[in-house]
């Protein structure tokens, strides 16, 4: 802990001098996904725009493939200032930024187009603002598609088919409670441990989108992919608030606009990769099936009752559902 504080102090001292004429500031950004993944490429494009628009005064170095640690670790690193930027799933923030609970709720979005309208509008702005008391500036929301269950045992077509199966979930109480409400057993664990855990029988499967199922090679150990599409959970691209506050207003505007401009690029790459990954996993032997989705939706009432427990969150859910 002492070393982390020391590193954070060194990083912050460097960043506070970033306004010096002619100085170049290198910003480190983390991502758990491999090089070429749409979120990685989205942040790289953000970095290109920032470098161009600041005449080279800022440069972003993206560390992909969890080189700086799994998401739980890198969240703490960016909050403390050890690193300056981070692309992570929204769910691990549920205990820190309560507004992130809403986009993590199962079936809160009707489809991906609905999610885009919500996160690009006033609801998204409200959620972004909620990151600041946690020492972070939310710069952008990226696509992560819909998440579905996959496993090594059998196709899941009904809620009853989930009974007793063990699934890795994101380290989030909502995902644990969602899985339990469906009659399965939830095992939170880091993303990098999923393959070996399925292979050795520690868990029966996991839940994720097609690109992750493909690039992490989970299809090799869990060939049954069931399209329950329980969440359409956006990713968030954040910056250490002290670093952001140390910039000039002009540079802050450049960073915000570059992040906004990177969203369109990331979404294009996401759509293309989703189509490509589905084709790849089918060719690799994945068995993909539909489910009785309404029964899955009906089973989520206890999750909403437990997690949407104050007026702020209830109003946010209402605003999401009212967005056309």
Phi, psi and omega in degrees: 000319178299319179296320180297319179295321179297313179298320179297319179296318178297314180298316182293319179300320178296318184290328181293342178264013188288349181276356182298137183300131176081350182284146176249133180248125178263123180252132180262136180232139183250149173209138181281342185275162183286164177302138181095345179293146186305323179291321177298315181291328176297316179290323176300317180295320174305315180297321178297316180295318179297314181299316181294316187280346176252014179054039175084004181290336178236142175223138181251126178251118184264123176259102183270182173057033178057033180298331180260005179123168175287169189303317181302319180290317185287335174299316179292325179296318182285327177294324182274348178092006176295320168240163187257334185226153182201134172252118183220164173293154179290327190301319181296348178272357187304327181276348184252319180238097191299331180298337179290350176300321188296307178293345178274351182292141179294135175061024177286331176260141180286322179194182184292325177298319177297318178300317180300314181297321180293309187286338177274355185248203184301325178296315178299320178297320179295319179292319177302313182299331183290345179285335189297319176298342178271007178082024184226152171245119177278115185269326185199157171247128180252160179283144171223013175064196178263146180256138179222162179279144170220151184205173184263000189258310189193163173292145175252116180244333180232165177301323181299332181293343181277347188305124174083348180286148181254122183237137168288136174230164173304152179285076185211133179298326180299316181291325176296312182291323177300313181295319179295322180296338179268001176090006179259173180254127182263136176232098176293134177199159177300148182305321184291349181263357188294312184305305184294329180290324174289316183301322183267358177085009176297321173230163179267338182182197182209193177214133182188183179270172182298315180300320179290318177303323180282302189292332177275359178062026179294338177301335180291334184242354181212093190271351182265109182246118187247123190279063176281336175050054187291330176223150169240078193267113178292156173266160179234140179250115188240160177229145174302128187292323179297321178294317180296315182294338179281354180271162174289156176304326180294317179289324176301318179295322178297315180297314180297317181291321178297320178295316178299318181291333180285340183297315180300318179297315181297320181294321177299313180295323181296313181301315180295319183288325178300315179296316180295317182292321178299317179297318181296316182289328175296318178293334180275000176107007178295138174255112186254131182222156175279166179230170174278081194298324183300325178294325177294317179298315182298331182284353186272357182305315180298329180293315178295318180300322183281320191259335177264082194240014172216171187294326180298313182289321178298319179293321178298316178299317178299318181293322176299311183293333180277347182288126182253000000 
